[in-house]
Every structure is written in C-alpha cells, then in structure tokens.
Amino acid sequence: MLTTIKTYMYFAFGLHLQSSMPLPELMIDRQSITEADVQIKVNDLTGLWSKYGKQNKFNVMQDHSVLFEVPDTAIYHIEKGNKITVSPIENASFDKIRLFVLGSCMGIILMQRKILPLHGSAVKINNQAYLIVGESGAGKSTLASALLSKGYQLLSDDVIAVTLSNTNQAVVTPAYPQQKLWQKSLDAFAMASEDYRPIADRESKFAVPVHTQFSSEVLPLGGIFELVKTDTGTLKQEPVVGLNKLHTLYTHTYRQFLVERLNLTEWHFQLSAKISENTKIYRLTRNETGFTAYYLADKLLESIFEGVKK
C-alpha cells in the first residue's frame, strides 16, 4: 500500500520552501511552482554524523555542505543552498528543532546561495529597510519592537537577507512575521507573556507574531545601526566610516566563522564593499541599565529623517 508523505509549502527570505515538517512561523506559499528553491526533509543522519561529525562543531564537508548536531535535539545537514535534512533525536522538542531550521540552517542556506545573512532586525521606514545589528542580548529586537509601536513594519528578526539588485543596489528580502522578545521587554511594552509561546529552552524569551505589522516587500537598504551595550556612560551615536564598515558587516554576519571555511571570503569581501560604499552605518552605544528602547528609536529616526517632520 502506498503512503503519501504530507508536504508543506512556505515562502520566506524570497525563497520557495517545500518542507516535510510543519513550520507554522512561516507564511504559506500561495504561488504555483514546479520546483521549490529549498527542500526541507526529515531523514536519518546518524551514519553520516558518526563518520564525519565532531561534537559541538559545525563540520564543513568536502562538497562544502555543513553538518552539525544540537545535543538532545537533532542532527542537521545543509547542502548546496537548496536542501536541509533534519534527523531528530528521540523525544526532542519540536519547537527547538524548528528554531535551528529557521536560524542556523537558513542562515547557511543564504550563505551558500551567496545572499548575505546579517544577525539582527530589519524594519521598513520611509519605504526603505533599516537594519539593527549587534551581539546577542544587545537589544536589537526590543529596539525594533519600539519602532513597530510607532507604526513601522518588520521585515526580519534574527536572520536578515541582504543582496544586490540588478542595478547593484543593496536590497533586503523579508523573512517571516515573528519577533523574539525577552520577558523584561514584554513587561516594558505591557505585553502579557501568557499570550505568547516561550522559545524552546528559554522560559524568559517568547515568540511574538507580528502579522499585521509585517512588510512582505523587497526594499532598498537605507542604513545600518550597530547596537552596542556599555555599563558606563549614556547614549552615544557615531558614524562608522572607512574600513570599519567592512569590519561591522563581517562581525555581524550570521555564523560568520563559516565564511572562510566555505571558501566565501572573496565573495563576502566584495559584496560587503559594495554594500558599505553606498550605505550609512552608525554605532548606537547604550547603557545596559534601564529601558531605553523608545529613546533609542527616537534617536534612530532623527538620524534617518535628519530633522524632517515625519
């Protein structure tokens, strides 16, 4: 007797995704296509892992595919920019399995397709995409949420897809309508945590859908703000110039340690140079104590509009 394996069609990062597992965070793909850009399948990878895997490492294979394991969760294999294979560990949290599919796996897929994945949030402002990048815990999603509260729209949270148009204009492609916010941010925005799903293994971080505040447009890149925390001083905003722009883009490339190992150093440098040539980059330094997201949002908007009334 033949059995039919259910497949799900999604659209994210400008890609048509065909998945054998449900990914409810993503938007359903309404287009009729003959072949998906990326296949996401569940299969047994234990043999491949026992042969090539090394614990707590992202292992780059000879064909430049990437193999890694998340303990008690799954083994993942990302190939040629068009295939993700997931091998779940028995009794693993499905939420956590998806977390790495949509994060690390999609970041690697973008890199393999020569689309620059940056780590941060992207917001639509004045019909352009403005990026907030920074280290984990810098407050990127919280600042983006403050901008959403002022009527702007989200393009991406966590992994941002940046590439060049046919006219060499840097553009940002939307991801999917969800943010990840810490409990203290929800409290500051007067949002009840019981209304949202906790991120796997992080009881104080929550998945926040933003369907009504999401933009599905591919937009030109307007500027980049690097958010930095400090335990001394007050807010400081300064332009990033010259070669420091390239350093900023490299530092905040998602899973940037894979760039060299995937033989993408020259591509990354050339793309970063083209992006930085025509893109203003600022560094926003904030005090790590207190809730400053609204104040930071106002300063960011002042820089964008340069005093022109919105």
CORJOKA-V734628 format. One line per field, one symbol per residue. ss: DSSP state (H for helix, E for strand, L for the rest). burial: I if it has 24 or more other ideal C-beta (glycine too) atoms within 12 Angstrom, else O. A space follows every 10 residues. Layout:
ss = ???
burial = ???
//
This chain:
ss = LLLLLLLEEE EELLEEEEEL LLLLLLEELL LLLLLLLEEE EELLLHHHHH HHLLLLLLEE LLLLLEEEEE LLLEEEEEEL LLEEEEEELL LLLHHHHHHH HHHHHHHHHH HHLLLEEEEE EEEEELLEEE EEELLLLLLH HHHHHHHHLL LLEEEEEEEE EEEELLLLLE EEELLLLEEE EEHHHHHHLL LLHHHLEEEL LEEEEEEEEL HHHELLLLEE EEEEEEEEEE LLLLLEEEEE LLHHHHHHHH HLELLLLHHH HLLLHHHHHH HHHHHHHLLE EEEEEEELLL LLHHHHHHHH HHHHHLLLLL
burial = OOOOOOOIII IIIIIIIIII IOIOIIIOIO OOOOOIIIII IIIOIOOOIO OOIOOOOIII OOOOIIIIII OOIIIIIIIO IIIIIIIIOO OIOOIIIIII IIIIIIIIII IIIOIIIIII IIIIIOOIII IIIIOOOIII IIIIIIIIIO OIIIIIIIII IIIIOOOOOI IIIIIIIIII IIOOIIOOIO IOIOOIIIII OOOOIIIIII OOIIIIOIII IIIIIIIIIO OOOOIOIOOI OOOOIIOIII IIIIIIOIIO OIOIOOOIOO IIIIIIOOII IIIIIIOOOO IIIIOIIOII IOIIOOOOOO
//
